[in-house]
């Protein structure tokens, strides 16, 4: 079933669009496309964004690794490096700090009609992507490839079954989520 889907690129795009709309709907219903909620998160006054993200990470991590365990999914980690992590973090952080949206919430905010997300965010993403693409060849060898760690995952590094890493991480995130809820944050 999944091999047939893998060969049908058009259907994959339709499914991706549908899933993106569902994802955006849930972001909007969770309140994380609201500029005020995002800013209050950055000011550590409202932890709605963290709670939504923790919930998504917990469900997604268990789901992906379960599907992997029964042979219905494969992980394809991309190579990483310290340089790409630093540059990516800086670009993400500056955009988040200046506009108050991350890429996912920009899309959700734009879809709900927030002009700041549409004009500032979507236009900013396009301009920023263009600038990054134009300087990429110059910074690839100098910065981005520094501290290369390849496609190595934490379970591979520790030489353990992936569940040995996944379950403690999921439990830790669930504890943090419960503590945030109990604290009323």
PyMOL commands that set and color helices and strands:
alter all, ss='L'
color gray80, all
select helices_A, chain A and resi 2-6+9-29+35-42+48-69+82-99+103-111+115-144+154-158+162-182
alter helices_A, ss='H'
color red, helices_A
select strands_A, chain A and resi 80-81+148-150
alter strands_A, ss='S'
color yellow, strands_A
deselect
rebuild
show_as cartoon
